[in-house]
């Protein structure tokens, strides 16, 4: 295995990058053909490190995670430094994104936000159990792209030690990223003005079994339960009584789960509305609003594509956000920014029945993108340009 210092001295390997590959898959491209095209460009049968990392991303998009992570690990044994093929010599700001090994949710998808010729983006991978370099490749600003998960906790802790010695500005301090676990958010924001984070307890499955349907102190039915480190509603259930809890425990393989107080946040019309808001240097921007007649909302299950009335409601929410939702919850957003301390944070939230900002989750790994079809969502592109411009200005301001 190549030594870490030698890896940094080697030139960065060019790659397409996750954002462009995700966009291609979203638009229906033949990803197997894309992989074959990358392989066909190999020199003397050898695929470069960046191209191999692209192939790993494609395998993830083809729902072949074990092969994808195996290939990723093979690549990262000998190469840790990568550059986007789309970088141009005219770029004014060099951004070094610190990332780690893992699936598509392990890191902040930065290249969606920096698809601009004014920025040259490079990636440096750091791995658990290995020393974090204090000497980094040349850059103007470093972005900690490692998102929170249990697996990433040691990396974030180590980055917290190393970042104090880096000479260039650091965007999203790693110790603050550690506050974005579900239980960390509840602890940090529990008494924040204008904010409601439902009580959440991290519980071992064995303790729930021995409790025989009794809930941890401070919780009462109904509850939400899910394995930790899951997102997008995977294995998430609403439980109304002890028998159903026993059934859930019997059917899950998770060793540890989150048990969360359920908050019924439906509006007067009986519909649920979930907002994805990004805070950039504390300023809130609406990225999407999903509307559904069920409490478990995700943009893809809310029927936004099929329902023009829902899209009209989202368009109105975006047009009015600064003077309506954003204004009503300005104190809450300011408190979140102050207490979590991240320069960039994505929040899934709603307006609770008591008028407070109801927080479902907040982290740095959620995708903020502009991939929605312009014919169905003509209001999205202008809004996302505002978001991307704010992010780019925030990074550029660190270099002045």
Order of alpha helices (4+ residues) and beta strands (2+ residues): alpha-beta-alpha-alpha-alpha-alpha-beta-beta-alpha-beta-beta-alpha-beta-alpha-alpha-beta-beta-alpha-beta-beta-alpha-beta-beta-beta-alpha-alpha-alpha-beta-beta-alpha
